[in-house]
């Protein structure tokens, strides 16, 4: 499998922007492995964390295509940067009474939260990088995974650098109100 390339994208927080960004990537043949979107500290701006696969040339082309969209404020390729990545998974497993202690022990090892217990099942919440979540899923398979939901990975630079409004490298806030020609 090709390497996964994390891209952090700041966009206008407006209806249809997600569809335009994902549609552009799909039309150009880029495979999106993960996409997470949320409002930033500025309610007029959303942040997208997009993980695509491919070599350097594919990654560079994805960045160039995204920068051409009117709704995109900024694109940062975080592939070779120190960063923090996190995702979340909810995993519902078979949990007969005689096996619950094993599940609880594994949950503790992975620092997962037990968010629901009933007579036959448990729901575990695990967060972390992709490898941690995949490992937890692997450990739960023998118990019988009944249902699972995962978020897209989110990514942020480590240290002082920031991809955020208010930083000196961010464009003038008038970008949100200027008419698009």
N, C-alpha and C positions, 0 to 999 in steps of 0.2 A: 504494500500500500504506500502511496505517496505520503510525504510529510503533511501534517495539518498546519495550515497557515492562519494564525489569528489576526484578524483585522478589526480595529476599533474605528467606528464611523460615527461622526456626529451629524445629525440630520435635523431638519425642521420638524417640530412636533405637530404634524398636520395629517389629516386623513389621507390615505392613499400612498403615503411615502413608503411604508413597508412593502406594499405590492409593487411599487415601481423599482425599488432596490432589488427585491428577490426576483422579480420578472426580468430585470436586466441581466442578472447573473445566470438565470436559467436559460434565457435566449442565447447567451454567449457560450453555453455549455459548461459552465463552472458547476462543480458539485459542492453544494452546501452541506457540510456535516452537522453544523450547529449554528443556530441563529437565535439570539436573545436580544430583546429590545426593551428599553425602559426610559422613563423621563430622567433627565439630569437635575442638578441643583437649579438650573434655569428651566422653568416649565415650558418655555418655547422651544427647547432643544431636547431631542431624544438621543440616546446612545445605543448603537447597535454593536454587538460583539458577534462577528461572523467568522466561522472556521471553514475554510475551503481546503481542498487537497490539490496537490500539484507541485511541480518543480518551480524553480525561481522565475522562469519565463511566464508560466501560467499565473503565478502570484502577482507579478508586476503588471500583467495585462488586466487582472481583476481590479487592481488599485487604479489603473488608468481609466478603466471604464466607469468605476464608481465616481471618480473625480469629475466626470463629465455631466453627471446628473445635477440639475438645478437645485434640488432639495438637499444635496449633500454639502455640508459646511466644511467638513474635514475628514480625511482618511489617513489613518496611521497603520502601517504594517508593523506588527509587533513580533514577527517571527523570530528574529534574532536578538530580542531584547530581554532583560531581566523583567519578569512579569509574575503576576498572581493570576491563577485561573481557578474558577470554581464553578461547579454545577451542583444540582440537587436531584436526588431520586427518591421517590416513594415506592417501596416494595412491599406488596402484600404476599405473605407466605403462609403455607399450611403450618399450623402450630399446635399439634396435639399436646396435651398436658405433659406427657412423658418426654417431649423434645424441646419444650420451652426454655429450659435452662441453657441448652446448647445455643439456641438463637440469641438469648440475652447475653451470653458470654461473647459471642461473635459481634453483637451490636456494640458491646463495651469496647472491644478491641478496635473497632472501626470508628469509635466515638459517634455511633449512630443513635438517634433518639427513637424510642418506641412510642409511636403516636396513637396506636389503637391496639387493644387486645379484646378478643371475644372468645367464645368457647372453642373455636376451631382455627382462628387466624390471628396474625399479628401484622401490623403495618409499621415498617421501619422507615425512618427518614435519615438519609446519609448525604452529606455534602463534602465536597472536596474536588481535587483535580480528577481528570478523566480516568487515570489509572486506579485511583482509590475507589471510585464508583464502580468501575468494571470488576475490580477484585471483590468488592462486597456482593455484587450480583452473582459472581461465580461461586462465592461461599453460600449463597442462599439457594442456588439451583437444586441441590440435593433435598432440600426441604419441600420443594415444589412452589415455584413462583406462580401465584394465581393472577396477579395483575401488577403492572409497573407503569409509572409515569416519570419522565425525566424532563428537566429543563434543559435549555441550551446552555453551553458554557459561557461564562462571562469572563472578561479579561481586563486587567488594569496594569499599567506600568508600576514597577517598584521605584522607590526613591522620590526625589523632588520633582521630576518631570511630570507633567499632567496634560491630559487631553481634555480640557475643560474650559468653559467660559470664564473670563476673568484672568486667564493666564496671558502673559505678554505676547505669546505667539498666536493667540486666538484673534480672529478678525474683529473689526469694529462691530459692536452690537447692531449697527444699522442694517446688517445683512438680513435681519429678520423682517424688516419693514420695507426694504427697497423693492420697487416693482421689478418684476422679471421681464426683460424685453424679449 
